[in-house]
């Protein structure tokens, strides 16, 4: 399978022609690009990939809204939308190790040292009140300082100068841990960021697992072949050979810089905080590179992270409750789980499995297998009719959550969490029956015939 963004875009144009829009008029990078995506979604109820050919102040066209469709993400995984969970789980269970190649299109143009100019990139300001121009689609590639293990993740970068950005390292996550080890020695952490990659790479980098699980091999599992990597110009970090652009550099030790405010995926703008500093030592890119941006807080952002999150949580719950039927992450910090409860107490076991598997998760609702977790009305119905708050709500205080949760202001991510057991008690078979219809009547109704 082709591993570059351009081949994927060609498939979108060919197979889903209505899903690609080119905007040729000049656009202001301060709010106009992201506001256009948001307004098309709100007014026209459409979420096409959008290519902005002429962005003021830069020679790089901007591609955005790439991930805002389950059908397009499924295309990137070479599967049907209904098979995305199964396909992603297979890539986690059957990873394919990456392989190094000598060079690739990501090295068509190489700029080092004084030639580096982050101000030549699109200076995209996403929301009113943002602290500056942000890079939102940068995928980090870094090696553990002491071991032969690698980490890939999304990290937002705020451009602060010609060769510097701030970087948001999520507390407790793997790249943060790498930097903690290096910083304790007074050392920089070499890291490189890929911008503009095939969505299978983006999906793989968001896999949630142990610190020694290699996301690059999960990317290979999604491709069905080894991910091709090329060595950086200024470090031994390996990056996707067919990326549109690579930023090479290091996270400096014991240096912090004000970062933010920034409008995050929660739908809120979070205030300025001191963050780590990323020093850019080289920029390499294709000779006619596109600059990829993610429209934060919209489906472009939310759907991309949801697919790997659901796979990880499904795997974690299945290890404890084999009769899990479905899982869904419908909104920030929230998870719905459907199980066939065969033993009393399994619903609360599912709640604990979810909290243990995902740092960000704050609310978990567990329902019986007769409830469709992809239907909010059914989940709310189960909460209303199968849950007694004094018995079926579990609250866990003083635990680690997301530092992007605005309700934890002042605690920097220290939070409480709650789980709702909305399963029938003592079991579904013994509970008050739901409305039903004789099967011979139900099966005999031809809806298409009636509505024609």
C-alpha positions, -999 to 999 in steps of 0.1 A, spaced: 0 0 0 13 35 -8 26 52 23 24 89 12 -3 114 17 -6 122 -20 -15 87 -31 -42 87 -4 -56 121 -16 -57 107 -52 -79 78 -39 -102 103 -21 -105 124 -53 -112 93 -74 -135 73 -51 -151 102 -31 -150 132 -54 -173 152 -33 -150 149 -4 -122 171 -18 -124 209 -22 -98 233 -35 -99 269 -24 -78 291 -47 -85 326 -33 -61 342 -8 -67 332 28 -55 349 59 -37 324 82 -50 342 112 -84 325 118 -97 325 83 -86 290 73 -100 272 104 -131 294 105 -138 284 68 -136 247 78 -159 252 108 -185 272 88 -187 247 60 -193 220 86 -219 240 105 -238 256 76 -235 231 47 -231 200 71 -202 188 50 -167 179 61 -146 176 29 -108 176 28 -99 212 20 -68 224 2 -61 261 5 -37 269 -23 -30 305 -15 -23 313 22 -10 348 29 26 350 40 38 315 29 47 295 -2 32 263 13 -4 254 5 -24 242 35 -43 209 36 -68 204 64 -100 185 75 -83 153 63 -97 131 90 -132 144 94 -150 113 80 -151 77 92 -154 66 56 -122 84 47 -104 69 77 -117 35 68 -103 40 33 -69 48 48 -71 14 67 -83 -5 36 -115 -16 53 -152 -9 56 -162 17 82 -179 -11 103 -146 -30 103 -124 -2 117 -122 -15 152 -114 -51 141 -88 -38 116 -71 -16 142 -70 -44 168 -54 -67 142 -27 -41 136 -20 -40 174 -20 -78 176 1 -83 145 25 -54 142 51 -52 115 85 -37 124 96 -7 104 126 -7 80 152 20 73 157 32 38 185 54 24 164 84 14 130 96 4 109 125 -8 109 140 27 145 150 19 140 168 -15 148 201 2 172 202 32 177 234 54 200 234 84 212 259 109 207 295 98 186 284 68 159 272 92 130 296 93 98 285 111 83 319 102 82 308 65 56 281 74 19 290 74 14 311 106 -20 295 114 -39 310 143 -68 287 150 -92 305 174 -97 340 188 -75 345 218 -48 320 208 -14 329 220 2 327 186 6 305 155 3 268 161 14 236 143 -13 211 152 -5 181 129 30 174 140 37 138 149 67 133 171 93 105 166 117 100 195 139 72 211 140 63 248 173 78 261 185 44 275 166 17 256 158 6 221 122 17 223 105 44 204 75 67 208 52 85 184 25 110 194 8 142 184 22 173 202 11 208 196 38 233 188 35 271 192 59 290 169 80 313 191 109 323 168 129 316 137 141 282 151 121 276 183 87 265 194 71 256 226 59 221 229 30 207 250 41 174 266 12 157 283 21 149 319 27 112 325 27 103 288 57 86 271 74 115 254 71 134 287 88 104 304 116 104 278 122 141 284 122 136 322 150 111 319 171 133 296 164 165 316 175 149 349 210 145 333 210 180 319 207 166 283 185 175 254 161 149 240 165 145 202 131 144 185 117 150 150 82 158 138 65 146 107 39 169 91 18 157 62 16 119 63 -7 91 52 -36 88 77 -25 53 86 6 68 102 -16 93 120 -39 65 133 -9 44 144 8 71 163 -23 75 185 -22 38 197 -23 37 235 -2 10 250 28 3 273 59 24 270 77 -4 251 50 -8 225 62 5 192 36 27 174 57 25 142 50 -13 140 13 -6 144 15 18 115 31 -11 96 3 -34 106 -22 -9 92 -3 -6 59 2 -44 57 39 -38 52 69 -23 70 68 15 74 97 31 55 118 53 77 148 75 69 175 89 92 174 126 101 201 150 90 211 162 124 203 132 147 198 94 145 160 98 149 141 78 122 111 95 104 87 86 76 105 88 43 75 99 24 63 127 47 56 162 33 78 178 59 101 170 88 112 193 116 144 180 133 156 192 166 157 187 204 137 194 235 160 215 256 166 207 293 155 230 321 141 256 298 105 268 298 86 294 278 51 307 281 27 288 258 -9 296 250 -37 303 254 -49 277 229 -84 265 219 -82 228 226 -103 197 216 -125 202 247 -141 232 230 -125 256 255 -95 279 253 -70 271 280 -48 298 294 -10 303 291 13 280 310 51 275 309 60 247 286 92 230 273 112 244 244 118 227 211 149 239 193 147 233 155 180 223 139 168 213 104 137 214 82 134 190 53 105 187 29 93 176 -5 101 201 -32 64 211 -36 53 203 0 18 208 14 15 219 50 -9 198 70 -31 214 97 -57 197 120 -88 217 127 -87 214 165 -120 207 183 -139 195 152 -144 161 137 -110 164 119 -95 162 153 -120 141 173 -125 112 148 -88 106 143 -82 101 180 -113 81 186 -105 51 165 -72 41 183 -87 50 217 -117 27 212 -94 -1 201 -72 2 231 -102 4 255 -118 -26 238 -87 -46 243 -83 -36 279 -120 -44 288 -119 -77 268 -89 -88 289 -112 -87 320 -147 -93 305 -145 -115 274 -182 -109 267 -177 -72 258 -199 -64 227 -191 -28 217 -173 3 229 -176 40 219 -159 73 228 -186 98 220 -171 130 235 -140 142 254 -131 121 285 -162 98 280 -166 61 272 -197 39 266 -192 1 270 -217 -26 261 -212 -60 277 -232 -92 281 -230 -94 319 -227 -130 329 -216 -124 365 -228 -98 389 -202 -70 393 -187 -73 358 -200 -38 349 -179 -23 376 -149 -43 365 -154 -28 331 -154 7 346 -121 0 364 -105 -15 332 -113 16 312 -99 40 339 -67 19 341 -62 18 303 -66 55 295 -53 85 315 -78 109 299 -109 89 306 -131 106 332 -167 92 328 -176 56 319 -211 43 313 -216 5 311 -248 -9 295 -262 -43 286 -257 -58 252 -293 -49 242 -284 -12 243 -267 4 212 -238 25 225 -238 44 192 -273 57 200 -271 84 227 -309 81 233 -306 44 242 -276 50 265 -295 78 283 -326 55 285 -305 28 302 -290 53 327 -325 65 335 -342 31 339 -314 7 350 -292 28 373 -298 38 409 -274 66 417 -268 57 454 -257 21 444 -246 22 408 -223 53 406 -187 49 415 -166 80 422 -128 79 424 -112 110 439 -77 124 436 -65 107 404 -46 116 373 -65 130 343 -60 154 315 -42 187 320 -64 200 292 -96 195 312 -106 231 321 -125 218 352 -92 208 368 -80 245 368 -53 249 394 -48 212 397 -31 207 363 -50 175 356 -56 161 390 -92 151 389 -120 128 401 -136 102 379 -170 85 378 -184 53 365 -221 45 359 -233 10 360 -264 12 338 -269 -25 334 -301 -43 345 -300 -58 380 -296 -85 390 -294 -95 353 -310 -86 320 -329 -119 319 -345 -112 353 -352 -75 347 -385 -60 336 -388 -68 299 -385 -42 272 -412 -36 246 -410 -62 218 -430 -74 188 -437 -109 175 -408 -118 153 -430 -131 125 -447 -97 124 -415 -77 126 -397 -97 100 -426 -96 76 -427 -58 74 -410 -44 42 -400 -8 51 -389 0 15 -422 -12 1 -442 9 26 -422 41 21 -420 38 -17 
